Amino acid sequence: MDNHNKCLYCDQSSNHVPLITFVYQGNSYMICPQHLPVLIHNPSNLAGKLPGAESLQSAKGHDH
């Protein structure tokens, strides 16, 4: 499966939305700005899409 230039969460390509690259466990992944809050607040929702996501803790107690 080719996940290059696609949002980890929604599979939209960089042809349709801007993408943010992040590194986790030595691998690069991309996520669109719309779904960045999922990575921050509910990373367990990425289970099956990001290895070990079910064990990631959400960010709590911070202001935006």
Secondary structure, 3 states (H helix, E strand, C coil): CCCCCECCCCCCECCCCCCEEEEECCEEEEECCCCHHHHHHCHHHHCCCCCCHHHCCCCCCCCC
